[in-house]
């Protein structure tokens, strides 16, 4: 053992400091600690490793003063310089590839990440709920819905009431089990409201990270609390009950949200209803288009049956079957030739179309006055005369998108709903 200044081996003990032995050199009078010796540094290094780094005895010995630094440098720079170099050597060991890939280092990073996330949440803010339990009752589903509305996590819930009031029942037990802080108020009118206002006005003192507040009460006096909280820079939601709905008003933006207590679901807004109506309108138009195509197929089948004059009878023997097939083939050939020779009426404008429709209605009523003419039947008759579907004619003449809408908008015709169909009648012209 040598003095770090004069390297003399003549010294004696001179008390203790911070549980370390002090020595005084007899030659130069230098006082030094036991920790300045290389052997004690090796022991101290291993004792303070705390198993966070994989430093073996040989690695620790390499970090000692005797092996890593020349003896004259220790004498010149002293203890502070030695500690700096030792810290540099330790840092290189910790940041070695083996240490960075170790399981201990991964666990350390995970713990640091978790702590940073918690700190970030606390810094970004929380939401707080104030409930007048005497005025409004919130079940677990309503509470979860309110939490989804908030931008910040709902971490604090406080309920105000006179919990000795028998009308409260066991609501205090239920709310406490759901994490509410229960504030008792004495009996009296608006006692809970007054306590909510007093507490809410100074809420930032108790909860400095709060950013949003849900004021849950239908009493109009709570508007004073909402205004005060807004003046303090908080986002305020006023939650009231209207019939079977919860009415949630964002006092900062004016946005309104309704929640059905009976259906436990959000009531769609006017914009969402308009979108649903638009989708329903598109579906209805598609159904009308499909019905028109089906009507066209029915028209073709009906026309074919009329042209061929088919009458299915009970075929009792093979001879009748052969006669039926022969008649069918001949009729089909004749009807095909007639269709080719047949000329269709051309519709050039809306006036021509109205005249054609009036003539069809009058002819059908003349044949059977009691028969009610439907829109689909009228379309079938138009196809027979023009060779085109009514929807195609309407679109070609730029009179609309569907035959049904054209009839509804025309002053010449009237429609009357009859089940899934519409009956068509024509107004007599003077």
Steps between C-alpha positions, in 0.01 A plus 500: 500500500651836392426867549340638177721813521852389597454123464629448851399183680532664841154609622262444790124496549332837561133431587205424265293714265170377347574146613839511322841477667718812488880478478771763568837477326795530745728624223306785332197538730251417217169368626326249276213251506496128468281531188796644310667162504453269196400196703225683682377651171457151362290398800292821482436451128367149549290595803321783316436317172154395641484227231398752231819440301680179431843600642713208603787506747755508219316789323481693825872443555572639152313816597712551808757773518795266512427330168338776291695809601868562547595565858643842423164618354326416824752707685461798264127514443389389840182336610253715295670419169511134590125495573427658162706241312343221702150628412597509131622141517178390671289676237684321220437170674128568549456613137678200356300283253470218752351728764256668258367162385458361850159428658577730793554796267171424315309495829658831597391662172145362541473643850624840382247496214213416736597780736518745208152398382354554847674836526372597153141415594525706815643792307242484216201519735202310640120524499289545814132422562280686750166328570196633684381158617175645638405635157647258245579131504773360275527129437824336390409513128422872513826565682702307239329698223594828668859379535515432124388856426793646694836546330693440824472193727223519761696444821309690773128456579332685788135464608316749724190415705349470845585133536276468808195572286295177468406588141864451399473132590820303443627734232796595717617137514471462123681824421776429751558158343542676163775727635303813592604732780189563710445850640230529765290820523242594766130485430361802321385633164779523240752395763674258262502762223656761728773257607571409137536868409730568796718199426502547123608865522827391664545164329834598343653535846433135579545365148739727305518260200125495432405614148135390463210498745163325473236688703219245544180663626173620348474798738526830313700659779802295391542730198691734734751222570533423128576863421758526778679184386506629142657825622774291660585354157339157547290302252155466657229246420158563655315169536123520554209258476218566255238228511668168421811668358818649639567838339875578489594856404856605432492852642819597314399393148120477528499142373201299623497124554205288614515159666195273530472358851244243385701378199844561662627647175572838346211676332613587145535867416311679223799467265511125553124475440537693174772261391276203585217655299730546203605135518135397527420715194774327298375158608145593401615614156689176453192302599292695249757425232489130583119504497504670161728228362273234645203673339684491169552126533133457586407705194713282277350184643147639470557615143643164405205319654250724320675465165533128528150447646633233732247305703642226717262211529506160656685285248342163531684327221804530279297628201380809682857575610626487142217727381578749778870512408418546131259785571756661734774492236277641227364772728849599606614535138194705406530725805869563427416607147223729628728663757753578230232664287347688794573873529514680835371846588772760548485739797680828427407723795313522826174612340498200268567274798212651700260456207611139459451431872153662494399287203621181673309584819181588310515182290552277804221671695269465203563124487461448877384809692539337843858388443762699688806580293837478678827670404659170401204411275517841336871445439423162342255660258754768406759234419249323273439820304846659495729198533682670788462504876338802659818582700707500179261740330503734801879507509538546123265800507679644808175498696652348813654176621196273544150459361347504850651837589387644166140399570518648850625835370260517202181708544324275249502187714430415863643208698342321792695257715357150510723267701837487326354632174356832380171538315505742206210723399488779244354843560239600239611792290255781443 
